[in-house]
Amino acid sequence: MVAPGRIGPNAITRVAEVLAQDPRRGAIFAEAGIARHLLAPPDRMVEEGDVTRLHAALRARLGVPQARAVGRRAGEATAAYLLAHRIPRPMQAVLRVLPGVLASRVLMAAIGRHSWTFAGTARFSCDAGNPTIVRLAGCALCRGARSDGPLCDFYGGCLDALFRHLVSPRARAVQVACAAAGDTCCAFRIGW
């Protein structure tokens, strides 16, 4: 038997924060089967199925455009958390003074080493440079979903904020492929 994949708690706690004033928050978390995370926010890795169901419930209860906006804001909040608590300040200072392409390579090497914390069982790959391309095959955010366009704004928002802060203030992350839209993987293009 294969153990279920796990993802860092930010994929749930930051969504809860973004929805803090939304009266539908409890119903969304209940529909996802994770109401317990509102009572006791997780501080350890969570089952990736919890994250998949949360994003499906967001789309079902809020509609795709609003769910995407919530995902993006939660991703940006995750980046702020990583910058405040996980990426050492000396490393941040070094990345900000490096040429963008080199900073992208260093940042993506670090993200790749820690991809297990946000990708779960998805396969992470990237091509660093300008642009940087990030791919997740088997992405938990849109697993089982069908859409005409991208759905993985949580990752896009996080990548966008990290690259703007650490690589170039002109950086922009755009999702260019999504498994929910029939693509082979979810992919993000980050250019500056």
N, C-alpha and C positions, 0 to 999 in steps of 0.2 A: 504494500500500500504506500502510495506517495503522500508525503506530508503536504498540507495545503501551503500555498505561498503566503508570505507575510509582507506587510508594507508598514512603513513608519506611521506613527499616530497623527502626524500633521495632516494626512489625507482626510482625516475625520475631524480633528479638533479645529482646524482652520475653517472648515465648512461650517461647523457649529458656531464659530465666532462671527462669520459673515452673516449668518442667519439669525443672530441673537435677537433682533427686534422683529423678526418675521413671525407672525402668528401661526404659520404653517410648519415651522421648524419641528415641533413635536410629532406632527403627522408624517412628515418626511422621514424622520429617524425611525418612527414606528413602522412605516411601510418597508423600510430597509431592514427591519429586524434588529436595529441597533440602538433602541431607545436607552438602553443601559449606559451608552457612552455619553448621553446628556447628563445623567445622574452622577457618573464617575468618569470624567474624561480620561481616555487611555493615555498612559505615559510610557507604554512599551509597544512593540510591534503588534499590529492587528492582522487578522486574517484578511487576505486580499478580497475574498468574497464579500466582506463587510463594505469595502470601498466600492466594489462593483455595484452592489445593491444600492448604496447611498447615491451614486451618480445616476443610476436608473430611476430611483425615486425622485431625485431632483428634476429630471426631465419629465417624469410623469406628472408631478404635482405643479411644477412651475412653467412647464413648456420649455422647449429647447433653447430659445434665445435667452431667457432669464437664467436657466440652469447653466448655460455657458458663461454668463456674466458672473454668477456666483462662483463657478469653478475658477475663473480667471482671478477674481479677487482673493480666493482662498490660496491659489498658487502664489500670488504676490505676497500674501501674508506668510506663507511658508518660506519664501526667499528671505523676508525680513527676519524670520526666526533663525534661519541658517546663518545669516550674516551676523546676528547678535550672539549666537550660541555655539555654532558648529565650525565655522570657517575662521581660523585664527586671524586676529587683527594684523599681525605681521605679514601673513600670506596675502591678505586683502590689499595691504599697502604695496606689496611687490607686484601683484597682478595689475593694479591701477597704473603703475608707471611703465610696465612692459608695453612694447608695440602690440596692437590689438590681436594680430594673428598669433603671436607667441603666447599672449595671455589666454587666448581661446584654447590653445593646445594644452597649456598647463591646467586650466580649469576643467577641460573635458577629460583629461587624464584622471583628475581627482574625482570627478563625477562618475566616471567609469568604474573606478575602484569601489565606489560606494553605491553603485546602481542597485544592488540588492535591497537597499533600504527604501527605495521608492518604486522599483519596477516589479517587485514580487517575482512571479514566474515568467514575466515578459523578458524577451531577449533584447538587451540594450546594445546599440552600436552607434558609432558617430564618426564623422569626418570633420576634424577641426580645421579651422581656417576662416576666411571671409568670402563666402558664407560658411557657417558651421551647420552641418546637417546632423540631427539627432533622430535616431529611429528606435521605436519600441515595437517589437513583433509580439503579439499576444497581449496587448495593453489591457490592463484591468479596468480602466475607466470606461471603456466602450465595449467591453466584452459582451457579446450577445446582442448588441444594439444594431439597428439599421437606420441609416440617415443619408440624406442627400449631401451633407457636408460634414466637416470635422466636429468632434465632440469633446476633445481632450484639452480643454482650456486650462485646467488645473496645472498641467505640465507646461503649457505655453506661457501662462502667467509667471510661473516660477522661473523658467529659463529666461524670459524677457527681463525680469527684475534683476536676476543675477548678472546677466550680461551687461545690462545698463550700468550697474554699480561697479562691476569688476573689470569689464573689458572696454566698453565705450558707452558714453551717455547717449549716443545715436543708435545703439543696438536695438533691433526689433526682432522678436520671435514670432513667426507665423506658422501655423500648422498647414502643411502642404499635402498631407495624405492622412487618411484615417481608415482603419479597418472597418469601422461602421459604414463607411461609404463604399466598401468593396475593395479597398487597397490592400496590399500584402502586409502593410504595417502602418503604424502611426508615425508620421515624420514631421519634424519641425525644421524650418530654415531660419537661421539667425544671422542677419547681416547688419553691417554698419557702414 
